[in-house]
Amino acid sequence: MEVLLVLVLVLVSVERSESVRCFATFDLTSGQCGEEIGEVDEDDCCQNPQYGYQETDGVCHFCGPQVWSPWSSWSSCSVLCGEGVRQRSRACYGIGQLECDRMTDKLQAEPCDGTCCDDKGWGLWLAWSPCSVTCGGSGVRKRMRVCSSSPECRSACSGPSEETETCAAHATCPVHGGWSDWTSWSQCSASCIDDQRSDVIVPSRQRHRSCSNPTPSDDTVPPGNGCPGDSVVVQDCSDLPNCPVDGSWGAWSPPGKCSSSCGDGLQLSIRTCDQPAPKYGGRFCEGPSTQSSVCRSTCPVDGFWSGWSSWSECSTSCIQQDRASLRSRRRSCSNPAPSSSPPGKGCHGDNSQTENCNHLPPCPVDGGWGSWSPFSSCPVTCGVGLQVSVRRCDSPTPKHGGRPCPGEARRTSICKTNVHCPVDGVWSEWTAWSACEYPFGKRVIRCKELGGSQTRERYCLHQAHNGSICSGDNLIEIQVCYDVSNCYVKGTWEGWESWNYCNPPCGGNSRRVRKRKCKPDYSNYNPTIGRRKEKATFFGNPTADCGDPPNGEKFQVQRCINMPACP
């Protein structure tokens, strides 16, 4: 029992088909497979007779029943001038293709005359192109020639249409200038902005670069190009605070009564520090503002803002999708600071400002894949098919120069139905006509003016798995006939039959033949047979006597010259 089990396992492993590349289409004209499905067992692939498959040898095979490809176009004549041959071929694909290996079934040849006896072939070589380099050593140059032949005579132009050779350029190549890196920014030309002048001058800063990386050559012909652009960049220091403005006294007022609300009161003559008033942290006017006795109580000092600091650097170098890029600046309540005893009023407003860096470019956004879609349903009801799943590069979509999504947007999966596709029937060729026999009994009718009948058959091949049967009802054809096999009849010569193809269709000692037509005289036979007056045919080859042929020729033989070797 164990031996039997081992034998069964061995047979199963032997019968299992090899894994092949399966394709959904097969082109009978080119013999090429298309629309690849993937790797499956050969048996699974060929459940569909329209499919093709490819083994490790790279040759594509057809899954359907044996079928011939169309005949190819006739080749060019095997010689350019004089007698030669031309060939055409076809291939046999599908199951049972080893049955169509006869050379004459797949290759045909016939004589032809080469028409390129006076062909011009190649024209003269054109002038050499300039050398690919003008300085610094060796380069290449090339020249071309044109085939002046007509399309059918192109093979007269053998050899290359282009040739190249090395060429030398001894001149020294110019060295073009390149900029060095920028220096750091210089200090601003002033520490603040003076807005008291009629022409406000904003301080500036500079940075430099030099045309020295490399320095352009001046001893070559032509000399090297200088560096494009400026060597100096000037930038306004617009973020500086305004310059402090020191106060200056105005004129004294007339004396007044003491009205101080704190400390000792005074009868005062007052002058005001407003010519100009101090601004931006500038010094107040020196000296007293009154000319009378001073009240002895201390008055509170209210605070005043200093100038704004410069803007900070932006928090990022580009604007991100989900976060703003910001910069800030600050000021302090110290110009002057509010007194603590008695308490002065603090400064009104914020001590800092923040703004968006809207002048920056958007940050690149790299693409991200969305989720895979579910696989599509199996597109076939028999054999194997290909299910598809897709995904989109939209999570997020690449923007502002960001990288596209890496990888594939489509993936596939092979689905198996384990159901063989229907195989439609195909008619075989008709068999040869049977012998012409008397339909009633075994009466001999050869060489007699007595009608008979004969049959031929055909078969519906390959129909399987509920495929369609062959269209048409006739499995058998019957016709009425006269049996003239080897019968002596008179005849008349009537021209030549068509030449047959060269035999063999490749290699040496090939020839073709044609015969003169000797038309038998069947005038003694009734053209119809039977009560239904069916048209009579003549079965067999009679011994027709047409007398001596014109010029004594019954056959003509022509050699097929310059036949290509067999593949």
Phi, psi and omega in degrees: 000319179297320179298319179296319179296318177298318181297318179298316179298320179297317180295320179298317181293328180288321185283340181295133185281161180282156175284132182227165171276121187259139181232147184276347180224153175222124182267113182292336181285314183263343185073021183254146175271154178216163178059070184296136176263315179144191183270124175217173174293147180304320180297320179294318180298315187274015167292341175251114185290353177271350185279169172226165178215159183232128177267186184296339179284354178082357180276137181269135181242149182264136182277343186278183177296162181303131181209145177273144169286164173297155174295141175289169172293157177294139178288170171293160179299144185291346176231152179282330184218133178097199186276133176207199178224160170234153187231158168218157187218167172212164182236155179251125182238158172103184182296132179085020184291345176293345180280353182240054182261359179294130184300321183290342177282335185240001178217132177230148180219149175212152181296155175208165178246126175295131184255016186250032183297324182255025184290145185277334180069217183291142168279180179291153176296138174282170182296154177295144173286162174300156178297144184291344175232151178251356181200162168083024174121217188259147175224201177227154172223159183220163175218160187229163172220156187246135176279116183272004184285156172289162184306322182285349181248019184299331182293350175292340180263082178269155181095174185283153175268357183214142175222152183233159174210159179282153177218151186251143174231107188274346182292149176281132182289140176294148176257117181273141185292153175223143183287145167284176174290155176292143171288169173292158178295142175286169172295150176298149184292346174208164184266354180203171182256122180271106181260013180272350179272157178291326176251095184292125179253118178274128178300158182223166175225162186227158166220156188232159168213159183235150179276074188222017184228065002267175174283134181298142181286146177238005181246017177246163178239111357284165177291164180290152179286143173288174181280134177283148177098184185264151177267348181228137173239129180250135182229132177293141174268066187284349180271000180290152175287161174293151180289140177302142177246113179288141181284160177218141186290144168270191182284154178290141174274164174298152179300146178229181181278161178286124181223024182293136178268001179211150181066203179279137175279161182222152166265112196244149161248122193250142168235150187249138179274077184222021181236060002267172172284148178292139178221161173054035178084012178289160183289141175287164181298139178275147179098168183286153175262355177230164179239025182234187180289145188265137171295140190272354179279149181273131179266147177292150178250119178280146180284158178216143185290144165283176175289161178290145173285172175291155176294141175287171171293152177294148184293337176221164181272351178208165184271119179274160184294318188252009182207132181282153172263127189238156168222159185218165172214161187226163172213163182234150179274074188220021186227060001268174173282147178296142180289154180261334181212108351293155184289130174268167180284140175284171180286142177272144178103184183267150178268001178214156176227141177232138177220156177286142176273072185287349181279352181281154177284157175294147177287143174300140178245112178287143179290150177227140182288141167280185182287151174293139173287159173299151177296141177295160177293156181298124188281358183235155177256357176211158181071212179241152180220187186232117174268148188235139172232138183233161173218157183245146178274074185221021181228064002266176171283137179297136180217159173055041177084009178291160183286142174290167181294133176281153176096188187263147177267358185220136174227155185230160177217135181279132176246139181244132177266342185057027177237127179285135178290150176301140176247112182287147179288152179230131179295137169285171171292152175295142172290167174294153177297140176288172177298148179279116186230155177291130187285346184239095181087191185252039181289134179282127182240002181297133178066019178241152181275055183232125187284152175223197177216162179211161183228162169215158187229161170217164187230146176272106187263155167072356182295128183200164174054046178065023175288165182290142173283165183297139179287147183098151187258344191277108169269334182228138172244141180236137174221153177275154190201165168244137178270108181245022182301121177059022178274141179279123175221152173286158179204175178228144177289140185214070175068195184248148169288167178292150174297140170278173180285161179299138180225122357288163184279005176202165180081196185266174177053044180262146179206168173226158189226149167220153182244151173282139182281122172253102185277115179295151178262104179257026185294339180283346183268142176292131183291346177234160182229139173081174183291335180274004176054047178285144182294130184278147171241165183242122185258136177095172180254111179283162171271088185277133179252102178257008182076194179286132180286158174302136180062011177071013184256121171259334180230152170230134180239133180235128177287142175262104189268150177059045179283131177297155178292156179289145180292000000 
